[in-house]
Amino acid sequence: MKSKSDYFALVFLSFVWAGHLTLVRVIGAFLPVNTTGACVRAATCIILTAALAAAHRLPALRIASAKIGLLLVCVGGLGFLLDFFSFLGLTYADSNTGTALLKTDVLFSALLTALVFKKGARFRPRDWGVTLAMLFGVLLILDIDLAHLHWKATDFYFILSALFVTLNAFLIQHLQHRHGLSNDTIAFYNNLFTMLIFAVFALMFENGAFSLSRLTLRQYLPLLAAGATQSLIYLYYYRSLSVFPVWFVKSILLLMPVFSMVINFLAFQTIPTPQHLLGTAIVVGCAAHMLYAHRHDGREDGTGVCSRG
């Protein structure tokens, strides 16, 4: 059975990720897409390196083989693509619609689990029902009316981001379970390679150095904060992927819009409507049910070993 701290870490991850997306929207208002990605990842790199140095874990970052190195490059490439399309969407498309579309990663992970990765974690009909109910609650929170939704080309940026984040999650689990790589190692190289790709694109297409020279001290603060939240995401996301199936992690992360609503209320005094509260009740209720069921009725974890309650 997983420990209570594992489940708490997964719920806390939803809160941290919601705060991170809020910071990215703030940064996107004064920096272009690739420069935003490079700067956030640079701040994350500094924080991760300092933390690993303080814990005397830098020697563990040594790559054992060319195959492992290639897989880590792939993780970084997918990390770049998922952020690139997410940032593009948040810059050029409606953020509420985008947040909803980013949640399609739970459908991608469920389909891949059911059709491809059948051994690693069962996905039962009951899970489909609870997951779809949570998605309906998310739509209520985000004021998304599917009957009157006008699709734009830029909305597909979010769907691409959701696909790449799902593929990245399965690849990370593969490195954890089949190759025994530590979360520290995967996180460090994921961030490093993603940062380098963003930096190249920023210098080639956005003149990133010039963009940074115009920033004020006050504008650097959200960049540092985003680096801190990205570091926490690595810490809790990789921990969750090491002990839970991908579909379960993605399902519980549907709590993110709930935490975003709370953050908007506290930071921007945005008052939730009865519809928002109904959606919150649905999402929180389904998440509570899913957490309880996974902990007590015997479910398979990401390694393919069934944990009994």
Salt bridges, closest charged atoms under 4 A:
ASP6 OD1 - ARG239 NH2 3.06
ASP83 OD2 - ARG41 NH2 2.26
ASP105 OD2 - LYS250 NZ 3.53
ASP127 OD2 - ARG299 NH2 3.14
ASP143 OD2 - HIS276 NE2 2.89
ASP145 OD2 - HIS148 ND1 2.67
ASP184 OD2 - ARG57 NE 2.50
ASP297 OD2 - ARG124 NH2 3.10
ASP297 OD2 - ARG126 NH2 2.76
GLU300 OE1 - ARG122 NE 3.40
ASP301 OD2 - LYS2 NZ 3.84
